[in-house]
């Protein structure tokens, strides 16, 4: 899993912060390491010259092996909170997406085996049968 950390000119990052971000994401998303090809982290300051409560934004985009990319955003008062919030959102989003995928595969079919399709019913009728499923009224 490739992790890239990008920041615009208003957010100051250093090598130590980028190493920490990569380690935090690798640990947080370890469960999905075989499904994720890359994660891009974009840090920005929404109001670079003005003060506001939620001025730092972290946007994460996870590129998945067999699904569409997943993008999450989180805004907070500082870069650390924005990053941690986005990482948690990304983890929950991936758990939800892969949980739905696996639950979908484990469900019973909505098609009952004793109900004939229209094509099967017509074929049975043409062969002299009743065209109804066994046991139906």
MIVO-400988 format. One record per residue: residue in three letters; z, x, y of N, C-alpha, C in turn. Coordinates in nm, 3 decimals. Atoms other than C-alpha are relative to their C-alpha. Example, Ala and Ser with C-alpha at 12.3 -4.5 7.8 and 13.67 -1.06 7.14 Angstrom:
<zators>
<zator rest="Ala" n_zz="0.000" n_xx="0.089" n_yy="-0.119" ca_zz="0.780" ca_xx="1.230" ca_yy="-0.450" c_zz="0.000" c_xx="0.090" c_yy="0.120"/>
<zator rest="Ser" n_zz="-0.006" n_xx="-0.082" n_yy="-0.119" ca_zz="0.714" ca_xx="1.367" ca_yy="-0.106" c_zz="0.073" c_xx="-0.077" c_yy="0.109"/>
</zators>
This chain:
<zators>
<zator rest="Unk" n_zz="0.000" n_xx="0.086" n_yy="-0.117" ca_zz="0.000" ca_xx="0.000" ca_yy="0.000" c_zz="0.000" c_xx="0.090" c_yy="0.123"/>
<zator rest="Unk" n_zz="0.015" n_xx="-0.077" n_yy="-0.123" ca_zz="-0.117" ca_xx="0.151" ca_yy="0.327" c_zz="0.066" c_xx="-0.075" c_yy="0.114"/>
<zator rest="Unk" n_zz="-0.070" n_xx="0.063" n_yy="-0.111" ca_zz="0.104" ca_xx="0.079" ca_yy="0.630" c_zz="-0.035" c_xx="0.076" c_yy="0.127"/>
<zator rest="Unk" n_zz="0.035" n_xx="-0.060" n_yy="-0.129" ca_zz="-0.023" ca_xx="0.143" ca_yy="0.984" c_zz="0.085" c_xx="-0.064" c_yy="0.108"/>
<zator rest="Unk" n_zz="-0.080" n_xx="0.050" n_yy="-0.112" ca_zz="0.197" ca_xx="0.111" ca_yy="1.292" c_zz="-0.074" c_xx="0.035" c_yy="0.129"/>
<zator rest="Unk" n_zz="0.071" n_xx="-0.018" n_yy="-0.128" ca_zz="0.019" ca_xx="0.063" ca_yy="1.626" c_zz="0.084" c_xx="-0.059" c_yy="0.112"/>
<zator rest="Unk" n_zz="-0.070" n_xx="0.052" n_yy="-0.117" ca_zz="0.167" ca_xx="0.013" ca_yy="1.972" c_zz="-0.090" c_xx="0.016" c_yy="0.121"/>
<zator rest="Unk" n_zz="0.080" n_xx="-0.014" n_yy="-0.122" ca_zz="0.007" ca_xx="-0.053" ca_yy="2.306" c_zz="0.072" c_xx="0.095" c_yy="0.096"/>
<zator rest="Unk" n_zz="-0.053" n_xx="-0.101" n_yy="-0.093" ca_zz="0.074" ca_xx="0.167" ca_yy="2.609" c_zz="0.134" c_xx="-0.038" c_yy="0.062"/>
<zator rest="Unk" n_zz="-0.127" n_xx="0.041" n_yy="-0.060" ca_zz="0.378" ca_xx="-0.037" ca_yy="2.721" c_zz="0.119" c_xx="0.014" c_yy="-0.094"/>
<zator rest="Unk" n_zz="-0.109" n_xx="-0.017" n_yy="0.098" ca_zz="0.580" ca_xx="0.018" ca_yy="2.401" c_zz="0.001" c_xx="0.146" c_yy="-0.044"/>
<zator rest="Unk" n_zz="-0.012" n_xx="-0.141" n_yy="0.035" ca_zz="0.708" ca_xx="0.367" ca_yy="2.337" c_zz="0.052" c_xx="0.013" c_yy="-0.143"/>
<zator rest="Unk" n_zz="-0.042" n_xx="-0.026" n_yy="0.138" ca_zz="0.723" ca_xx="0.468" ca_yy="1.972" c_zz="-0.014" c_xx="0.149" c_yy="-0.026"/>
<zator rest="Unk" n_zz="0.011" n_xx="-0.140" n_yy="0.038" ca_zz="0.776" ca_xx="0.805" ca_yy="1.814" c_zz="-0.018" c_xx="0.007" c_yy="-0.151"/>
<zator rest="Unk" n_zz="0.025" n_xx="-0.020" n_yy="0.142" ca_zz="0.718" ca_xx="0.951" ca_yy="1.469" c_zz="0.116" c_xx="-0.052" c_yy="-0.085"/>
<zator rest="Unk" n_zz="-0.118" n_xx="0.046" n_yy="0.075" ca_zz="1.074" ca_xx="0.871" ca_yy="1.356" c_zz="0.001" c_xx="-0.152" c_yy="-0.013"/>
<zator rest="Unk" n_zz="0.005" n_xx="0.147" n_yy="0.004" ca_zz="1.035" ca_xx="0.503" ca_yy="1.447" c_zz="-0.110" c_xx="-0.048" c_yy="-0.095"/>
<zator rest="Unk" n_zz="0.109" n_xx="0.038" n_yy="0.089" ca_zz="0.702" ca_xx="0.485" ca_yy="1.264" c_zz="0.036" c_xx="0.026" c_yy="-0.146"/>
<zator rest="Unk" n_zz="-0.047" n_xx="-0.028" n_yy="0.138" ca_zz="0.853" ca_xx="0.650" ca_yy="0.952" c_zz="0.098" c_xx="-0.107" c_yy="-0.044"/>
<zator rest="Unk" n_zz="-0.098" n_xx="0.104" n_yy="0.034" ca_zz="1.143" ca_xx="0.402" ca_yy="0.963" c_zz="-0.071" c_xx="-0.133" c_yy="-0.027"/>
<zator rest="Unk" n_zz="0.072" n_xx="0.127" n_yy="0.017" ca_zz="0.902" ca_xx="0.108" ca_yy="1.002" c_zz="-0.074" c_xx="-0.001" c_yy="-0.134"/>
<zator rest="Unk" n_zz="0.070" n_xx="-0.007" n_yy="0.129" ca_zz="0.692" ca_xx="0.224" ca_yy="0.705" c_zz="0.098" c_xx="-0.013" c_yy="-0.117"/>
<zator rest="Unk" n_zz="-0.099" n_xx="0.006" n_yy="0.109" ca_zz="1.001" ca_xx="0.274" ca_yy="0.488" c_zz="0.060" c_xx="-0.140" c_yy="-0.011"/>
<zator rest="Unk" n_zz="-0.059" n_xx="0.135" n_yy="0.002" ca_zz="1.148" ca_xx="-0.063" ca_yy="0.588" c_zz="-0.098" c_xx="-0.100" c_yy="-0.062"/>
<zator rest="Unk" n_zz="0.099" n_xx="0.092" n_yy="0.057" ca_zz="0.824" ca_xx="-0.248" ca_yy="0.509" c_zz="-0.025" c_xx="0.028" c_yy="-0.147"/>
<zator rest="Unk" n_zz="0.022" n_xx="-0.034" n_yy="0.140" ca_zz="0.768" ca_xx="-0.060" ca_yy="0.184" c_zz="0.114" c_xx="-0.053" c_yy="-0.086"/>
<zator rest="Unk" n_zz="-0.116" n_xx="0.051" n_yy="0.075" ca_zz="1.120" ca_xx="-0.153" ca_yy="0.072" c_zz="0.002" c_xx="-0.153" c_yy="-0.002"/>
<zator rest="Unk" n_zz="-0.005" n_xx="0.145" n_yy="-0.011" ca_zz="1.099" ca_xx="-0.512" ca_yy="0.195" c_zz="-0.110" c_xx="-0.068" c_yy="-0.082"/>
<zator rest="Unk" n_zz="0.114" n_xx="0.060" n_yy="0.069" ca_zz="0.757" ca_xx="-0.579" ca_yy="0.040" c_zz="-0.027" c_xx="0.066" c_yy="-0.135"/>
<zator rest="Unk" n_zz="0.017" n_xx="-0.072" n_yy="0.127" ca_zz="0.810" ca_xx="-0.372" ca_yy="-0.276" c_zz="-0.048" c_xx="-0.092" c_yy="-0.112"/>
<zator rest="Unk" n_zz="0.037" n_xx="0.098" n_yy="0.103" ca_zz="0.773" ca_xx="-0.683" ca_yy="-0.492" c_zz="-0.151" c_xx="-0.029" c_yy="0.000"/>
<zator rest="Unk" n_zz="0.141" n_xx="0.032" n_yy="-0.015" ca_zz="0.418" ca_xx="-0.731" ca_yy="-0.361" c_zz="-0.088" c_xx="0.124" c_yy="0.008"/>
<zator rest="Unk" n_zz="0.073" n_xx="-0.126" n_yy="-0.021" ca_zz="0.309" ca_xx="-0.364" ca_yy="-0.366" c_zz="-0.133" c_xx="0.005" c_yy="-0.074"/>
<zator rest="Unk" n_zz="0.126" n_xx="0.000" n_yy="0.074" ca_zz="0.036" ca_xx="-0.430" ca_yy="-0.625" c_zz="-0.100" c_xx="-0.102" c_yy="0.055"/>
<zator rest="Unk" n_zz="0.085" n_xx="0.106" n_yy="-0.054" ca_zz="-0.099" ca_xx="-0.733" ca_yy="-0.436" c_zz="-0.048" c_xx="0.030" c_yy="0.142"/>
<zator rest="Unk" n_zz="0.033" n_xx="-0.031" n_yy="-0.139" ca_zz="-0.108" ca_xx="-0.586" ca_yy="-0.084" c_zz="-0.079" c_xx="0.130" c_yy="0.005"/>
<zator rest="Unk" n_zz="0.077" n_xx="-0.124" n_yy="-0.016" ca_zz="-0.379" ca_xx="-0.335" ca_yy="0.003" c_zz="0.044" c_xx="0.075" c_yy="0.124"/>
<zator rest="Unk" n_zz="-0.046" n_xx="-0.067" n_yy="-0.122" ca_zz="-0.262" ca_xx="-0.266" ca_yy="0.360" c_zz="0.076" c_xx="-0.098" c_yy="0.089"/>
<zator rest="Unk" n_zz="-0.074" n_xx="0.077" n_yy="-0.099" ca_zz="-0.028" ca_xx="-0.384" ca_yy="0.634" c_zz="-0.020" c_xx="0.070" c_yy="0.134"/>
<zator rest="Unk" n_zz="0.014" n_xx="-0.054" n_yy="-0.135" ca_zz="-0.102" ca_xx="-0.338" ca_yy="1.003" c_zz="0.108" c_xx="-0.062" c_yy="0.087"/>
<zator rest="Unk" n_zz="-0.106" n_xx="0.044" n_yy="-0.090" ca_zz="0.184" ca_xx="-0.359" ca_yy="1.252" c_zz="-0.046" c_xx="0.029" c_yy="0.142"/>
<zator rest="Unk" n_zz="0.038" n_xx="-0.015" n_yy="-0.140" ca_zz="0.104" ca_xx="-0.415" ca_yy="1.619" c_zz="0.122" c_xx="-0.035" c_yy="0.086"/>
<zator rest="Unk" n_zz="-0.113" n_xx="0.021" n_yy="-0.090" ca_zz="0.387" ca_xx="-0.376" ca_yy="1.871" c_zz="-0.052" c_xx="-0.007" c_yy="0.142"/>
<zator rest="Unk" n_zz="0.044" n_xx="0.011" n_yy="-0.139" ca_zz="0.340" ca_xx="-0.491" ca_yy="2.228" c_zz="0.111" c_xx="-0.059" c_yy="0.086"/>
<zator rest="Unk" n_zz="-0.091" n_xx="0.055" n_yy="-0.099" ca_zz="0.527" ca_xx="-0.584" ca_yy="2.542" c_zz="-0.077" c_xx="-0.108" c_yy="0.075"/>
<zator rest="Unk" n_zz="0.071" n_xx="0.112" n_yy="-0.059" ca_zz="0.423" ca_xx="-0.928" ca_yy="2.662" c_zz="0.005" c_xx="0.002" c_yy="0.152"/>
<zator rest="Unk" n_zz="-0.020" n_xx="0.000" n_yy="-0.146" ca_zz="0.561" ca_xx="-0.887" ca_yy="3.015" c_zz="0.040" c_xx="0.140" c_yy="0.042"/>
<zator rest="Unk" n_zz="-0.034" n_xx="-0.140" n_yy="-0.019" ca_zz="0.543" ca_xx="-0.516" ca_yy="3.079" c_zz="0.076" c_xx="0.029" c_yy="0.129"/>
<zator rest="Unk" n_zz="-0.068" n_xx="-0.029" n_yy="-0.125" ca_zz="0.657" ca_xx="-0.529" ca_yy="3.440" c_zz="0.105" c_xx="-0.105" c_yy="0.038"/>
<zator rest="Unk" n_zz="-0.097" n_xx="0.106" n_yy="-0.029" ca_zz="0.863" ca_xx="-0.850" ca_yy="3.438" c_zz="0.105" c_xx="-0.007" c_yy="-0.111"/>
<zator rest="Unk" n_zz="-0.106" n_xx="0.016" n_yy="0.099" ca_zz="1.192" ca_xx="-0.916" ca_yy="3.265" c_zz="-0.001" c_xx="-0.143" c_yy="-0.054"/>
<zator rest="Unk" n_zz="-0.014" n_xx="0.131" n_yy="0.063" ca_zz="1.216" ca_xx="-1.203" ca_yy="3.017" c_zz="0.074" c_xx="0.022" c_yy="-0.132"/>
<zator rest="Unk" n_zz="-0.080" n_xx="-0.012" n_yy="0.121" ca_zz="1.418" ca_xx="-1.279" ca_yy="2.705" c_zz="-0.083" c_xx="0.047" c_yy="-0.119"/>
<zator rest="Unk" n_zz="0.083" n_xx="-0.033" n_yy="0.115" ca_zz="1.139" ca_xx="-1.259" ca_yy="2.448" c_zz="-0.124" c_xx="0.076" c_yy="0.047"/>
<zator rest="Unk" n_zz="0.113" n_xx="-0.073" n_yy="-0.056" ca_zz="0.921" ca_xx="-0.988" ca_yy="2.590" c_zz="-0.067" c_xx="0.094" c_yy="-0.100"/>
<zator rest="Unk" n_zz="0.061" n_xx="-0.088" n_yy="0.100" ca_zz="0.859" ca_xx="-0.767" ca_yy="2.283" c_zz="-0.057" c_xx="-0.085" c_yy="-0.112"/>
<zator rest="Unk" n_zz="0.066" n_xx="0.076" n_yy="0.106" ca_zz="0.615" ca_xx="-0.891" ca_yy="2.022" c_zz="-0.043" c_xx="0.094" c_yy="-0.111"/>
<zator rest="Unk" n_zz="0.046" n_xx="-0.073" n_yy="0.117" ca_zz="0.544" ca_xx="-0.769" ca_yy="1.672" c_zz="-0.092" c_xx="-0.092" c_yy="-0.079"/>
<zator rest="Unk" n_zz="0.097" n_xx="0.076" n_yy="0.079" ca_zz="0.237" ca_xx="-0.887" ca_yy="1.488" c_zz="-0.030" c_xx="0.082" c_yy="-0.124"/>
<zator rest="Unk" n_zz="0.029" n_xx="-0.067" n_yy="0.126" ca_zz="0.190" ca_xx="-0.800" ca_yy="1.120" c_zz="-0.112" c_xx="-0.072" c_yy="-0.071"/>
<zator rest="Unk" n_zz="0.111" n_xx="0.054" n_yy="0.077" ca_zz="-0.125" ca_xx="-0.848" ca_yy="0.921" c_zz="-0.002" c_xx="0.068" c_yy="-0.135"/>
<zator rest="Unk" n_zz="0.002" n_xx="-0.053" n_yy="0.136" ca_zz="-0.112" ca_xx="-0.805" ca_yy="0.545" c_zz="-0.133" c_xx="-0.036" c_yy="-0.064"/>
<zator rest="Unk" n_zz="0.125" n_xx="0.023" n_yy="0.073" ca_zz="-0.441" ca_xx="-0.764" ca_yy="0.362" c_zz="0.032" c_xx="-0.001" c_yy="-0.148"/>
<zator rest="Unk" n_zz="-0.035" n_xx="0.021" n_yy="0.139" ca_zz="-0.411" ca_xx="-0.896" ca_yy="0.010" c_zz="-0.121" c_xx="0.023" c_yy="-0.090"/>
<zator rest="Unk" n_zz="0.107" n_xx="-0.034" n_yy="0.094" ca_zz="-0.611" ca_xx="-0.800" ca_yy="-0.297" c_zz="-0.090" c_xx="-0.119" c_yy="-0.032"/>
<zator rest="Unk" n_zz="0.080" n_xx="0.114" n_yy="0.048" ca_zz="-0.724" ca_xx="-1.148" ca_yy="-0.405" c_zz="0.011" c_xx="-0.124" c_yy="0.087"/>
<zator rest="Unk" n_zz="-0.017" n_xx="0.115" n_yy="-0.089" ca_zz="-0.633" ca_xx="-1.375" ca_yy="-0.113" c_zz="-0.042" c_xx="0.038" c_yy="0.141"/>
<zator rest="Unk" n_zz="0.030" n_xx="-0.025" n_yy="-0.141" ca_zz="-0.708" ca_xx="-1.411" ca_yy="0.256" c_zz="0.115" c_xx="0.077" c_yy="0.065"/>
<zator rest="Unk" n_zz="-0.108" n_xx="-0.072" n_yy="-0.070" ca_zz="-0.513" ca_xx="-1.190" ca_yy="0.499" c_zz="0.105" c_xx="-0.096" c_yy="0.054"/>
<zator rest="Unk" n_zz="-0.112" n_xx="0.078" n_yy="-0.052" ca_zz="-0.174" ca_xx="-1.316" ca_yy="0.615" c_zz="0.045" c_xx="0.066" c_yy="0.130"/>
<zator rest="Unk" n_zz="-0.042" n_xx="-0.052" n_yy="-0.130" ca_zz="-0.073" ca_xx="-1.278" ca_yy="0.982" c_zz="0.124" c_xx="-0.075" c_yy="0.045"/>
<zator rest="Unk" n_zz="-0.121" n_xx="0.060" n_yy="-0.055" ca_zz="0.273" ca_xx="-1.336" ca_yy="1.129" c_zz="0.030" c_xx="0.068" c_yy="0.134"/>
<zator rest="Unk" n_zz="-0.043" n_xx="-0.051" n_yy="-0.131" ca_zz="0.415" ca_xx="-1.290" ca_yy="1.481" c_zz="0.148" c_xx="-0.028" c_yy="0.017"/>
<zator rest="Unk" n_zz="-0.139" n_xx="0.026" n_yy="-0.036" ca_zz="0.768" ca_xx="-1.257" ca_yy="1.610" c_zz="0.025" c_xx="0.061" c_yy="0.137"/>
<zator rest="Unk" n_zz="-0.036" n_xx="-0.050" n_yy="-0.133" ca_zz="0.894" ca_xx="-1.222" ca_yy="1.967" c_zz="0.150" c_xx="0.010" c_yy="0.009"/>
<zator rest="Unk" n_zz="-0.144" n_xx="-0.022" n_yy="-0.015" ca_zz="1.234" ca_xx="-1.085" ca_yy="2.057" c_zz="0.025" c_xx="0.081" c_yy="0.126"/>
<zator rest="Unk" n_zz="-0.040" n_xx="-0.073" n_yy="-0.120" ca_zz="1.427" ca_xx="-0.906" ca_yy="2.328" c_zz="-0.032" c_xx="0.149" c_yy="-0.009"/>
<zator rest="Unk" n_zz="0.033" n_xx="-0.142" n_yy="0.013" ca_zz="1.361" ca_xx="-0.558" ca_yy="2.183" c_zz="-0.091" c_xx="0.021" c_yy="-0.121"/>
<zator rest="Unk" n_zz="0.098" n_xx="-0.032" n_yy="0.103" ca_zz="1.120" ca_xx="-0.386" ca_yy="1.948" c_zz="0.061" c_xx="-0.011" c_yy="-0.140"/>
<zator rest="Unk" n_zz="-0.066" n_xx="0.005" n_yy="0.130" ca_zz="1.371" ca_xx="-0.357" ca_yy="1.662" c_zz="0.013" c_xx="-0.142" c_yy="-0.052"/>
<zator rest="Unk" n_zz="-0.015" n_xx="0.140" n_yy="0.041" ca_zz="1.446" ca_xx="-0.730" ca_yy="1.654" c_zz="-0.136" c_xx="-0.064" c_yy="-0.028"/>
<zator rest="Unk" n_zz="0.134" n_xx="0.056" n_yy="0.020" ca_zz="1.079" ca_xx="-0.818" ca_yy="1.687" c_zz="-0.057" c_xx="0.048" c_yy="-0.133"/>
<zator rest="Unk" n_zz="0.051" n_xx="-0.055" n_yy="0.125" ca_zz="0.988" ca_xx="-0.587" ca_yy="1.398" c_zz="0.070" c_xx="-0.062" c_yy="-0.120"/>
<zator rest="Unk" n_zz="-0.075" n_xx="0.057" n_yy="0.112" ca_zz="1.267" ca_xx="-0.709" ca_yy="1.169" c_zz="-0.032" c_xx="-0.149" c_yy="-0.020"/>
<zator rest="Unk" n_zz="0.034" n_xx="0.142" n_yy="0.011" ca_zz="1.186" ca_xx="-1.073" ca_yy="1.246" c_zz="-0.138" c_xx="-0.021" c_yy="-0.060"/>
<zator rest="Unk" n_zz="0.135" n_xx="0.012" n_yy="0.055" ca_zz="0.816" ca_xx="-1.026" ca_yy="1.173" c_zz="-0.003" c_xx="0.042" c_yy="-0.147"/>
<zator rest="Unk" n_zz="-0.006" n_xx="-0.045" n_yy="0.140" ca_zz="0.895" ca_xx="-0.836" ca_yy="0.850" c_zz="0.058" c_xx="-0.109" c_yy="-0.089"/>
<zator rest="Unk" n_zz="-0.061" n_xx="0.109" n_yy="0.077" ca_zz="1.118" ca_xx="-1.121" ca_yy="0.732" c_zz="-0.097" c_xx="-0.118" c_yy="-0.013"/>
<zator rest="Unk" n_zz="0.099" n_xx="0.108" n_yy="0.006" ca_zz="0.852" ca_xx="-1.380" ca_yy="0.821" c_zz="-0.113" c_xx="0.033" c_yy="-0.098"/>
<zator rest="Unk" n_zz="0.108" n_xx="-0.041" n_yy="0.091" ca_zz="0.587" ca_xx="-1.181" ca_yy="0.634" c_zz="0.046" c_xx="-0.010" c_yy="-0.145"/>
<zator rest="Unk" n_zz="-0.054" n_xx="0.008" n_yy="0.136" ca_zz="0.807" ca_xx="-1.156" ca_yy="0.326" c_zz="0.009" c_xx="-0.145" c_yy="-0.047"/>
<zator rest="Unk" n_zz="-0.010" n_xx="0.142" n_yy="0.036" ca_zz="0.879" ca_xx="-1.532" ca_yy="0.328" c_zz="-0.138" c_xx="-0.063" c_yy="-0.020"/>
<zator rest="Unk" n_zz="0.136" n_xx="0.054" n_yy="0.011" ca_zz="0.511" ca_xx="-1.613" ca_yy="0.383" c_zz="-0.065" c_xx="0.043" c_yy="-0.131"/>
<zator rest="Unk" n_zz="0.056" n_xx="-0.049" n_yy="0.126" ca_zz="0.406" ca_xx="-1.395" ca_yy="0.089" c_zz="0.068" c_xx="-0.064" c_yy="-0.120"/>
<zator rest="Unk" n_zz="-0.071" n_xx="0.067" n_yy="0.110" ca_zz="0.678" ca_xx="-1.540" ca_yy="-0.135" c_zz="-0.050" c_xx="-0.143" c_yy="-0.017"/>
<zator rest="Unk" n_zz="0.049" n_xx="0.138" n_yy="0.005" ca_zz="0.558" ca_xx="-1.889" ca_yy="-0.045" c_zz="-0.142" c_xx="-0.005" c_yy="-0.058"/>
<zator rest="Unk" n_zz="0.139" n_xx="0.001" n_yy="0.045" ca_zz="0.190" ca_xx="-1.808" ca_yy="-0.100" c_zz="-0.010" c_xx="0.032" c_yy="-0.148"/>
<zator rest="Unk" n_zz="0.008" n_xx="-0.036" n_yy="0.140" ca_zz="0.239" ca_xx="-1.635" ca_yy="-0.433" c_zz="0.080" c_xx="-0.095" c_yy="-0.089"/>
<zator rest="Unk" n_zz="-0.074" n_xx="0.101" n_yy="0.075" ca_zz="0.498" ca_xx="-1.891" ca_yy="-0.544" c_zz="-0.085" c_xx="-0.122" c_yy="-0.026"/>
<zator rest="Unk" n_zz="0.090" n_xx="0.114" n_yy="0.019" ca_zz="0.250" ca_xx="-2.173" ca_yy="-0.488" c_zz="-0.110" c_xx="0.034" c_yy="-0.099"/>
<zator rest="Unk" n_zz="0.108" n_xx="-0.042" n_yy="0.090" ca_zz="-0.018" ca_xx="-1.976" ca_yy="-0.669" c_zz="0.048" c_xx="-0.001" c_yy="-0.145"/>
<zator rest="Unk" n_zz="-0.052" n_xx="-0.005" n_yy="0.136" ca_zz="0.200" ca_xx="-1.917" ca_yy="-0.975" c_zz="0.045" c_xx="-0.137" c_yy="-0.050"/>
<zator rest="Unk" n_zz="-0.039" n_xx="0.135" n_yy="0.041" ca_zz="0.343" ca_xx="-2.270" ca_yy="-0.978" c_zz="-0.122" c_xx="-0.086" c_yy="-0.031"/>
<zator rest="Unk" n_zz="0.123" n_xx="0.076" n_yy="0.024" ca_zz="-0.008" ca_xx="-2.410" ca_yy="-0.960" c_zz="-0.052" c_xx="0.026" c_yy="-0.140"/>
<zator rest="Unk" n_zz="0.051" n_xx="-0.036" n_yy="0.132" ca_zz="-0.103" ca_xx="-2.226" ca_yy="-1.275" c_zz="0.089" c_xx="-0.051" c_yy="-0.113"/>
<zator rest="Unk" n_zz="-0.091" n_xx="0.042" n_yy="0.105" ca_zz="0.203" ca_xx="-2.344" ca_yy="-1.466" c_zz="0.012" c_xx="-0.151" c_yy="-0.013"/>
<zator rest="Unk" n_zz="-0.009" n_xx="0.145" n_yy="0.006" ca_zz="0.163" ca_xx="-2.715" ca_yy="-1.395" c_zz="-0.084" c_xx="-0.057" c_yy="-0.112"/>
<zator rest="Unk" n_zz="0.081" n_xx="0.073" n_yy="0.097" ca_zz="0.041" ca_xx="-2.962" ca_yy="-1.654" c_zz="-0.120" c_xx="-0.060" c_yy="0.073"/>
<zator rest="Unk" n_zz="0.121" n_xx="0.059" n_yy="-0.057" ca_zz="-0.303" ca_xx="-3.101" ca_yy="-1.597" c_zz="0.024" c_xx="-0.146" c_yy="0.033"/>
<zator rest="Unk" n_zz="-0.012" n_xx="0.142" n_yy="-0.034" ca_zz="-0.333" ca_xx="-3.437" ca_yy="-1.427" c_zz="-0.094" c_xx="-0.082" c_yy="-0.087"/>
<zator rest="Unk" n_zz="0.094" n_xx="0.070" n_yy="0.089" ca_zz="-0.609" ca_xx="-3.523" ca_yy="-1.671" c_zz="0.065" c_xx="-0.018" c_yy="-0.136"/>
<zator rest="Unk" n_zz="-0.057" n_xx="0.027" n_yy="0.131" ca_zz="-0.487" ca_xx="-3.689" ca_yy="-1.983" c_zz="-0.108" c_xx="0.019" c_yy="-0.105"/>
<zator rest="Unk" n_zz="0.099" n_xx="-0.026" n_yy="0.104" ca_zz="-0.658" ca_xx="-3.593" ca_yy="-2.307" c_zz="-0.050" c_xx="-0.128" c_yy="-0.065"/>
<zator rest="Unk" n_zz="0.044" n_xx="0.123" n_yy="0.065" ca_zz="-0.676" ca_xx="-3.955" ca_yy="-2.427" c_zz="-0.089" c_xx="-0.086" c_yy="0.091"/>
<zator rest="Unk" n_zz="0.086" n_xx="0.076" n_yy="-0.090" ca_zz="-0.878" ca_xx="-4.075" ca_yy="-2.124" c_zz="-0.137" c_xx="0.067" c_yy="0.001"/>
<zator rest="Unk" n_zz="0.136" n_xx="-0.051" n_yy="0.004" ca_zz="-1.255" ca_xx="-4.038" ca_yy="-2.148" c_zz="-0.060" c_xx="0.004" c_yy="0.140"/>
<zator rest="Unk" n_zz="0.075" n_xx="-0.005" n_yy="-0.125" ca_zz="-1.473" ca_xx="-3.929" ca_yy="-1.860" c_zz="-0.113" c_xx="-0.101" c_yy="-0.010"/>
<zator rest="Unk" n_zz="0.112" n_xx="0.096" n_yy="0.005" ca_zz="-1.758" ca_xx="-4.165" ca_yy="-1.765" c_zz="-0.114" c_xx="0.049" c_yy="-0.089"/>
<zator rest="Unk" n_zz="0.108" n_xx="-0.053" n_yy="0.084" ca_zz="-2.008" ca_xx="-3.934" ca_yy="-1.937" c_zz="0.036" c_xx="-0.014" c_yy="-0.148"/>
<zator rest="Unk" n_zz="-0.043" n_xx="0.013" n_yy="0.140" ca_zz="-1.803" ca_xx="-3.932" ca_yy="-2.259" c_zz="-0.001" c_xx="-0.147" c_yy="-0.043"/>
<zator rest="Unk" n_zz="-0.001" n_xx="0.143" n_yy="0.033" ca_zz="-1.762" ca_xx="-4.310" ca_yy="-2.245" c_zz="-0.142" c_xx="-0.051" c_yy="-0.024"/>
<zator rest="Unk" n_zz="0.140" n_xx="0.041" n_yy="0.018" ca_zz="-2.140" ca_xx="-4.361" ca_yy="-2.204" c_zz="-0.057" c_xx="0.056" c_yy="-0.130"/>
<zator rest="Unk" n_zz="0.049" n_xx="-0.061" n_yy="0.124" ca_zz="-2.214" ca_xx="-4.119" ca_yy="-2.490" c_zz="0.057" c_xx="-0.072" c_yy="-0.121"/>
<zator rest="Unk" n_zz="-0.062" n_xx="0.071" n_yy="0.113" ca_zz="-1.969" ca_xx="-4.298" ca_yy="-2.719" c_zz="-0.059" c_xx="-0.139" c_yy="-0.013"/>
<zator rest="Unk" n_zz="0.059" n_xx="0.133" n_yy="0.003" ca_zz="-2.113" ca_xx="-4.636" ca_yy="-2.621" c_zz="-0.141" c_xx="0.006" c_yy="-0.059"/>
<zator rest="Unk" n_zz="0.135" n_xx="-0.017" n_yy="0.052" ca_zz="-2.466" ca_xx="-4.510" ca_yy="-2.697" c_zz="0.000" c_xx="0.024" c_yy="-0.151"/>
<zator rest="Unk" n_zz="-0.010" n_xx="-0.027" n_yy="0.144" ca_zz="-2.346" ca_xx="-4.401" ca_yy="-3.043" c_zz="0.054" c_xx="-0.119" c_yy="-0.076"/>
<zator rest="Unk" n_zz="-0.048" n_xx="0.120" n_yy="0.068" ca_zz="-2.213" ca_xx="-4.746" ca_yy="-3.117" c_zz="0.150" c_xx="-0.016" c_yy="0.007"/>
<zator rest="Unk" n_zz="-0.144" n_xx="0.011" n_yy="-0.012" ca_zz="-1.848" ca_xx="-4.686" ca_yy="-3.029" c_zz="0.036" c_xx="-0.095" c_yy="0.114"/>
<zator rest="Unk" n_zz="-0.044" n_xx="0.093" n_yy="-0.102" ca_zz="-1.642" ca_xx="-4.894" ca_yy="-2.788" c_zz="-0.006" c_xx="0.060" c_yy="0.139"/>
<zator rest="Unk" n_zz="0.004" n_xx="-0.063" n_yy="-0.131" ca_zz="-1.655" ca_xx="-4.639" ca_yy="-2.507" c_zz="0.136" c_xx="0.010" c_yy="0.066"/>
<zator rest="Unk" n_zz="-0.136" n_xx="-0.008" n_yy="-0.056" ca_zz="-1.279" ca_xx="-4.663" ca_yy="-2.459" c_zz="0.075" c_xx="0.110" c_yy="-0.072"/>
<zator rest="Unk" n_zz="-0.083" n_xx="-0.106" n_yy="0.059" ca_zz="-1.022" ca_xx="-4.397" ca_yy="-2.523" c_zz="0.085" c_xx="-0.060" c_yy="-0.110"/>
<zator rest="Unk" n_zz="-0.085" n_xx="0.051" n_yy="0.105" ca_zz="-0.821" ca_xx="-4.432" ca_yy="-2.842" c_zz="0.137" c_xx="-0.039" c_yy="0.056"/>
<zator rest="Unk" n_zz="-0.133" n_xx="0.046" n_yy="-0.043" ca_zz="-0.506" ca_xx="-4.629" ca_yy="-2.781" c_zz="-0.001" c_xx="-0.071" c_yy="0.133"/>
<zator rest="Unk" n_zz="0.003" n_xx="0.070" n_yy="-0.128" ca_zz="-0.626" ca_xx="-4.786" ca_yy="-2.455" c_zz="-0.024" c_xx="-0.148" c_yy="-0.023"/>
<zator rest="Unk" n_zz="0.015" n_xx="0.144" n_yy="0.013" ca_zz="-0.630" ca_xx="-5.160" ca_yy="-2.396" c_zz="-0.131" c_xx="-0.048" c_yy="0.050"/>
</zators>
